[in-house]
Amino acid sequence: MREVEVKILEIDEDKIEKRIVSLGGKFIESVLLVDDFFDFPDMRLAKNHEFLRVRCAENRKEITFKCKREDILDFKAREEMQTAIGDASVFFEILEKLGMERIRHAEKMRTSYTLDNVRIEIDKYPKIPPFLEIEGINEDSVRKAVEKLGFRMSDTTSRNGAKILWEYGIKGNDVRF
């Protein structure tokens, strides 16, 4: 599946949630996400701008492989493959036996909504202001959601979560509450 997304940094969480609901957005969940990223010792995935993530939440566990990013002005876009897994610790062991290493651990609180077939998520990491992630099936759907929420595309960024954490001074590979 192809994902297209942007982020809006330093949002007023309460104001955004009220806006989403007033526009007819539907609440999905509010959950702690625990993400562990894996790569080979030679960092071949990172060097190719790809990554493998195991995500655990209270009601699900999944593995995601994200392919190399497409170069699209203003947007982060890439192919993504995702599937559910059973016991995450067993899956970690499988990855390690295949020669992979855990390269990063990150925890975040995420509140998710849908609005007009676009996913809108409020992400909160420790020690940084919350930000908004808007994800859709194409650039036009994301752009329309950005504008509907009262923002301009110039208010958005296509940076990934790790880069945003780095810019706020969180430079480690172990981000926990």
Backbone as a ProteinNet text record, in pm:
[ID]
protein_1_A
[PRIMARY]
MREVEVKILEIDEDKIEKRIVSLGGKFIESVLLVDDFFDFPDMRLAKNHEFLRVRCAENRKEITFKCKREDILDFKAREEMQTAIGDASVFFEILEKLGMERIRHAEKMRTSYTLDNVRIEIDKYPKIPPFLEIEGINEDSVRKAVEKLGFRMSDTTSRNGAKILWEYGIKGNDVRF
[TERTIARY]
83.5	0	88.9	51.1	125.7	67.6	156	111.8	168.4	87.9	128.7	95.8	195	169.5	249	201.5	272.7	254.2	337.9	325.9	313.8	246.8	237.6	285	392.3	457.9	394	417.1	380.7	235.7	147.5	4.2	-55.5	-171	-253.3	-347.3	-315.5	-386.3	-537	-578.5	-721.8	-794.7	-735.1	-795.3	-809.5	-707.4	-710.7	-816.8	-822.7	-922.9	-1064.6	-1089.5	-1222	-1252	-1151.8	-1169.3	-1201.2	-1127.3	-1149.4	-1292.6	-1335.1	-1469.8	-1576.1	-1554.4	-1653.2	-1667.2	-1564	-1567.9	-1625.8	-1663	-1720.4	-1620.5	-1501.5	-1400.5	-1445.4	-1402.7	-1439.5	-1318.9	-1336.1	-1232	-1210.8	-1083.3	-1050.8	-997.8	-887.8	-827.8	-725.1	-692.6	-580	-499.1	-370.8	-295.1	-145.4	-77.5	67.2	121.3	206.5	271.7	418.1	463.4	602.6	662.7	756.5	816.9	961.8	996.3	1134.5	1174.1	1288.3	1337.6	1457.7	1463	1569	1640	1769.9	1849.8	1963.4	2032.6	2150.4	2268.9	2374.4	2490.5	2551	2542	2595.6	2498.1	2383.3	2280.8	2230.1	2217.5	2176.6	2036.3	1946.2	1812.6	1820	1886.6	1899	1968.9	2072.9	2146.2	2058	1958.4	1866.5	1738.2	1737.3	1622.4	1497.2	1516.4	1407.7	1414	1305.3	1315.2	1214.9	1250.9	1168.7	1134	1004.1	957.4	864.9	881.9	785.8	715	582.8	503.1	412.6	414.1	327.2	236.3	109.7	10.4	-65	-147.8	-213.6	-301.1	-355.6	-448.7	-395.9	-270.5	-217.2	-65.3	-9	133.9	146.9	237.8	251.6	394	427.1	556.1	528.4	612.6	597	731	729.5	846.3	809.9	888.9	866.1	977.4	935.7	1029.5	1086.9	1181.8	1247.3	1144	1166.4	1076.7	1078.3	962.2	952.6	985.6	1042.8	1072.8	951.9	870.8	752.1	757	749.3	753.8	646.2	685.7	596.4	543.4	557.6	497.8	602.8	573.5	648.9	560.7	613	535.4	624.2	566.6	640.2	545	592	519	542.8	439	446.4	378.3	442.7	383.8	373.5	257.9	233.9	149.1	180.6	98.3	104.8	1.9	-3.7	94.1	145.1	230.6	176.2	221.4	178.7	265.9	356.4	443.7	561.5	565.9	671.3	809.7	823.7	956.3	1010.4	922	964.8	1004.4	929.5	962.6	1096.4	1123.1	1254	1365.2	1343.6	1444	1465.5	1359	1371.3	1455.6	1425.6	1501.8	1649.5	1678.9	1817.4	1887.4	1816.2	1875.5	1900.8	1825.9	1847.8	1962.3	2021.3	2134.8	2101.5	1979.2	1939.4	1961	1970.7	1987.7	1882	1842.3	1752.2	1836.1	1795.8	1873.7	1807.8	1676.9	1608.9	1482.1	1451.9	1328.6	1264.6	1135.7	1067.8	925.2	884.3	747.9	678.7	551.8	472.7	327.2	259.2	114.8	53.7	-43	-106.4	-257.1	-320.5	-465.3	-501.7	-587.1	-617.4	-762.7	-781.2	-912.7	-913.2	-1031.7	-1046.6	-1136.1	-1107	-1186.1	-1177.9	-1290.8	-1294.6	-1192	-1185.3	-1092.9	-945.8	-917.3	-779.8	-760.9	-645.7	-613.6	-542.7	-591.5	-533.3	-491.6	-362.4	-310	-234.1	-258.8	-185.9	-83.6	43.1	153.1	219.9	244.5	313.9	429.3	550.2	671.5	712	794.6	842.3	923.5	903.5	987.2	978	880.4	862.2	713.7	680.4	539	469.7	339.4	267.6	266.1	254.9	242.5	135.7	92.6	-14.2	45.2	-5.9	30.8	-97	-92	-207.3	-166.3	-237.5	-200.5	-320	-296.1	-400.7	-346.8	-433.6	-394.7	-324.4	-338.8	-270.2	-248.1	-171.5	-135	-257.3	-351.8	-469.3	-552.6	-571	-651.2	-584.4	-452	-378.8	-386.8	-365.6	-370.7	-508.3	-614.8	-750.4	-772	-720.8	-736.1	-657.9	-537.8	-456.9	-536	-591.7	-666.5	-796.1	-864.1	-988.9	-964.5	-847	-812.1	-765.7	-757.5	-723.5	-575.7	-499.9	-356.9	-330.4	-208.2	-159.9	-50.3	-24.4	83.4	217.6	232.7	357.6	374.5	268.2	275.4	322.6	334.6	363.5	511.5	548.4	682.4	669.8	767.2	770.4	876.8	934.7	1037.7	976.7	1060.2	1012	1026	964.9	964.1	1102	1193.8	1329.7	1400.8	1383.6	1447.8	1389	1258.2	1193.8	1246.9	1256.6	1311.7	1453.4	1534.7	1673.3	1677.2	1588.9	1585.8	1544.6	1470.9	1433.8	1537.1	1648.6	1756.7	1750.1	1657.5	1649.3	1730.3	1856	1950.3	1975.8	1915.9	1939	1851.7	1880.3	1802	1708.1	1683.9	1596.8	1508	1388.7	1296.5	1181.6	1175.3	1072.6	1008.2	882.9	814	864.5
-116.9	0	124.5	224	349.5	445	505.2	604.6	739.8	843.1	980.6	1057.2	1128.7	1196.5	1325.2	1408	1527.6	1537.8	1620.1	1646.2	1796.4	1833.4	1972.6	1974.5	2046.4	2045.7	2145.1	2119.1	2208.5	2253.7	2156.8	2186	2207.5	2270.8	2280	2159.7	2057.7	1929.5	1943.4	2016.1	2030.2	2100.7	2206.2	2282.4	2195	2117.9	2031.7	1922.5	1860.7	1755.4	1811.2	1928.7	1990.4	2019.6	2066.6	2098	1970.5	1864.2	1737.7	1688.5	1688.7	1641.5	1732.5	1864.2	1957.2	1939.4	1889.2	1864	1726.2	1650.3	1517.8	1404.5	1433.8	1329.8	1226.1	1104.1	993	947.5	942.4	894.3	744.9	703.3	561.3	505.5	565.9	515.4	613.9	595.9	663.2	552.3	538.9	421.1	452.1	379.8	384.7	290.9	344	262.6	245	121.9	89.1	36.5	113	80.9	38.3	-75.1	-121.8	-136.6	-76	-74.7	-166.9	-241.5	-339.6	-313.3	-345.8	-338.2	-438.3	-460.2	-546.1	-466.7	-532.8	-459.3	-359.6	-387.6	-294.1	-180.9	-179	-74.2	-62.6	-175	-172.1	-115.9	-138	-79.4	72.7	120.3	264.8	331.8	268.2	325.8	337.1	250.3	254.4	331.6	397.7	476.3	390.3	268	176.1	143.5	89.1	41.5	-67.6	-143.9	-253.5	-220.8	-218	-180.1	-286.5	-316.9	-399.1	-304.3	-296.4	-205.4	-286.9	-251.6	-316.9	-212.5	-245.6	-166.7	-265	-215.2	-305.2	-408.7	-376.7	-468.9	-530.1	-501.6	-556.8	-548.8	-635.4	-635	-651.7	-574.1	-580.2	-551.1	-602.4	-571.8	-491.5	-390.3	-302.7	-287.2	-301.3	-269.4	-150.1	-44.4	76	88	94.5	104.8	246.1	261.6	390.5	499.2	616.4	729.7	775.7	820.8	884.8	1032.5	1092.7	1235.8	1313.5	1361.7	1440.3	1566.9	1680.3	1808.3	1814.7	1851.3	1874.9	1749.2	1631.5	1511.3	1404.2	1319.4	1196.2	1086	1014.8	909.6	787.9	670.7	545.8	428	318.1	192.2	133.7	71.7	15.3	-120.8	-218.9	-351.5	-379.3	-426.4	-444.8	-568.1	-640.5	-755	-777.2	-841	-872.5	-984.7	-981.5	-1089.2	-1133.4	-1247.1	-1298.6	-1244.3	-1323.4	-1290.2	-1205.8	-1079.1	-989.3	-1036.2	-1088.7	-1130.3	-1245.9	-1335.2	-1443.6	-1385.7	-1288	-1226.8	-1152.7	-1085.5	-1020.7	-1124.9	-1239	-1345.3	-1396.4	-1408.9	-1451	-1350	-1222.5	-1119.2	-1123.7	-1143.1	-1150	-1273.8	-1384.9	-1506.3	-1488.9	-1399.7	-1367.7	-1267.8	-1224.4	-1133.2	-986.5	-957.6	-818	-777.8	-646.5	-590	-483.8	-472.2	-362.2	-235.1	-138.6	-15	104.1	92	203	153.9	215.4	188.9	324.6	337.2	465.5	439.2	514.5	506.2	638.9	630.3	751.9	722.6	825	818.9	871.1	798.1	838.4	837.8	947.6	956.9	966.6	874.6	862	893.2	959.1	992.4	962.8	950.5	953.2	1071.1	1129.6	1240.9	1233.2	1211.2	1203.9	1105	986.4	881.4	916.8	1012.8	1049.5	1017.6	966.5	935.2	1056.1	1101.1	1215.4	1167.1	1187.8	1134.3	1241.2	1243.6	1332.6	1246.1	1277.4	1200.1	1279.7	1211.2	1272.3	1182.9	1235.7	1170	1239.6	1174.7	1242	1366.7	1472.9	1593	1679.7	1659	1749.5	1781.3	1894.1	1928	1827.3	1808.5	1715.3	1766	1670.1	1708.9	1625.4	1675	1614.3	1541.7	1422	1349.8	1329.2	1366.4	1353.3	1259.6	1146.8	1043.5	1005.9	1002.5	965	878.4	851.8	763.9	838	971.5	1050.3	1192.6	1268.3	1403.1	1493.7	1480.1	1566	1545.8	1420.2	1394.9	1454	1445.9	1502	1654.6	1714.6	1860.5	1912.8	1847.5	1890.4	1881.5	1776	1761.5	1870.4	1900.5	2007.2	2138	2170.1	2295.9	2294.2	2180.7	2168.5	2190.6	2148.6	2166.8	2308.6	2393.4	2533	2564.9	2475.7	2497.8	2518.2	2559.3	2569.3	2465.5	2427.3	2331.8	2385.9	2516.2	2575.1	2553	2512.8	2480.4	2336.7	2256.8	2114.4	2084.1	1963.4	1911	1765.3	1721.8	1581.1	1503.9	1566.3	1498.1	1380.1	1279.6	1163.3	1186.8	1097	1111.1	1113.8	1028.9	1025.2	1158	1216.2	1345.1	1456.8	1451.8	1551.9	1540.6	1419.4	1399.6	1456.1	1426.6	1473.9	1627.5	1691.8	1838.1	1899.7	1825.2	1873.1	1833.2	1776.3	1742.9	1603.4	1520.7	1383.2	1298.6	1274.9	1216	1067.1	1008.9	867.3	776.6	650.5	550.5	475.3	533.8	470.7	580.9	596	703	639.1	669.6	608.3	712.6	681.8	768	738.5
0	0	0	-73	-76.8	27.2	104.8	202.3	163.2	184.3	159.2	286.5	340.5	467.7	481.1	573.1	617.9	768.7	829.8	973.1	995.2	1103.4	1146.6	1291	1316.2	1447	1543	1671	1781.8	1776.5	1776.9	1768.8	1907.2	1910.7	2030.9	2025.7	2102.4	2095.5	2117.1	2219.7	2248.6	2134.3	2083.9	1974.2	1848.6	1816.9	1699	1714.3	1832.9	1853.1	1837	1892	1877.4	1731	1658	1515.8	1436.3	1461.3	1390.5	1413.4	1538.7	1573.1	1511	1513.8	1457	1305.9	1240.8	1096.3	1062.4	1165.8	1143.6	1154.2	1204.6	1222	1322.9	1301.5	1389.5	1470.9	1602.3	1692.1	1669.4	1661.2	1646.2	1777	1827.5	1950.8	2002.7	2129.3	2191.3	2258	2217.7	2257.2	2266.7	2354.7	2360.7	2253	2165.5	2062.7	2099.9	2091.9	2120.2	1990.7	1935.8	1806.7	1824.2	1766.1	1762.8	1616.8	1581.5	1444.1	1433.9	1323.8	1303	1170.2	1168.3	1045.9	1059.4	950.2	951.6	1003.9	1052.4	1106.2	1006.2	877.1	777.3	744.4	812.3	797.6	653.8	585.9	444.6	423.7	518.9	504.1	516.2	619.5	640.2	522.7	473	359.2	235.4	225.8	112.5	146.7	263.6	310.4	325.2	374.1	404.1	553	606.9	744.2	774.3	876.6	927.1	1071.8	1100.3	1233.5	1288.9	1416.7	1490	1585.2	1571.9	1654.4	1745.2	1873.6	1971.3	2035.5	2042.6	2114.1	2202.5	2290.2	2384.5	2315.2	2198.1	2132.9	2002.8	1966.6	1841.8	1837.1	1752.6	1724	1573.7	1511.6	1366.8	1324.6	1207.6	1147.3	1021.2	1000.1	884.2	815.1	683.8	603	517.5	528.2	449	346	220.9	109.2	100	11.1	-11	-41.8	15.3	-5.9	-150.1	-194.5	-325.4	-307.3	-407.6	-403.2	-453.9	-360	-393.1	-308.7	-373.3	-303.9	-195.6	-75.7	38.6	108.5	48.8	105	131.7	228.4	246.4	187.9	88.4	24.3	4.5	26	5.9	10.3	-46.5	-36.4	102.3	156.2	290	288.8	353	369.7	518.9	561.3	704.3	726.9	835.9	871.9	1022.7	1074.4	1217.3	1249.6	1373	1423.2	1558.4	1605	1735.3	1847.3	1895.8	2007.6	1958	1996.3	1947.8	1991.2	2112.5	2158.9	2074.8	2031.4	1942.3	1807	1760.4	1631.7	1639.8	1752.2	1772	1760.4	1822.6	1819.6	1676.8	1600.4	1460.5	1382.2	1400	1328.8	1366.7	1495	1540.7	1483.3	1473.3	1414.3	1264.7	1201.8	1060.5	1041.6	1153.5	1146.2	1164.8	1202.3	1222.8	1368.1	1388	1522.6	1546.4	1672.6	1709	1708.7	1627.6	1616.6	1685.2	1713.1	1777.7	1844.6	1959.7	2034.6	2059.5	2027.5	2050.3	2096.9	2198.9	2250.5	2225.4	2187.3	2168.9	2201.2	2244.9	2263	2133.7	2081.3	1956.1	1973.6	1932.8	1926.8	1780.1	1733.7	1591.4	1560.5	1447.1	1393.2	1243.7	1186.4	1041.2	1006.2	891.8	839.7	687.8	623.5	476.4	421.3	477.5	432.6	448.9	533.3	567.8	715	748.1	887.4	947.6	1061.7	1131.7	1269.4	1300	1424.9	1501.5	1630.5	1721	1792.3	1767.8	1826.5	1936.9	2049.6	2162.8	2204.5	2188.2	2237.6	2366.6	2447.3	2567.7	2532.4	2607.9	2606.8	2481.5	2395.1	2281.2	2266.8	2203.1	2184	2092.2	2109.4	2021.8	1877.9	1785.2	1645.4	1578.2	1464.3	1387.6	1267.9	1240	1118.5	1039.4	913.3	824.6	712.2	699.6	603.4	517.4	387.1	292.9	181.6	84.9	-25	-138	-139.4	-241.9	-191.4	-267.1	-227.6	-214.7	-305.7	-304.1	-177.9	-135.7	-15	108.8	114	228.1	225.3	109.5	96.2	139	95.6	132.3	283.6	346.7	492	565.9	519	579.9	578.1	463.1	448.8	529	530.9	606.3	756.5	803.5	944.9	976.3	874.1	895.2	879.3	817.4	794.8	646	615.7	478	460.2	337.5	311.8	359.9	363.8	414.3	564.4	633.5	777.2	800	694.3	708.4	687.5	726.7	701.7	657.5	580.2	539.5	617.2	720.9	800.8	875.5	900.2	974.7	1124.9	1202.5	1348.6	1409.6	1360.6	1415.9	1394.7	1278.4	1249	1335.5	1356.3	1441	1584.1	1636.3	1770.8	1778.4	1678.1	1672.8	1678.6	1602.2	1597	1730.4	1810.9	1944.3	2049.7	2005.4	2097.7	2155.7	2110.3	2158	2060.6	2096.9	2003.5	2025	2123.5	2151	2066.8	2074.3	2003.3	2096.3	2214.5	2312.9	2372.6	2319.9	2361.1	2437.3	2566.5	2651.9	2741.4	2780.1	2877	3015.3
[MASK]
+++++++++++++++++++++++++++++++++++++++++++++++++++++++++++++++++++++++++++++++++++++++++++++++++++++++++++++++++++++++++++++++++++++++++++++++++++++++++++++++++++++++++++++++++

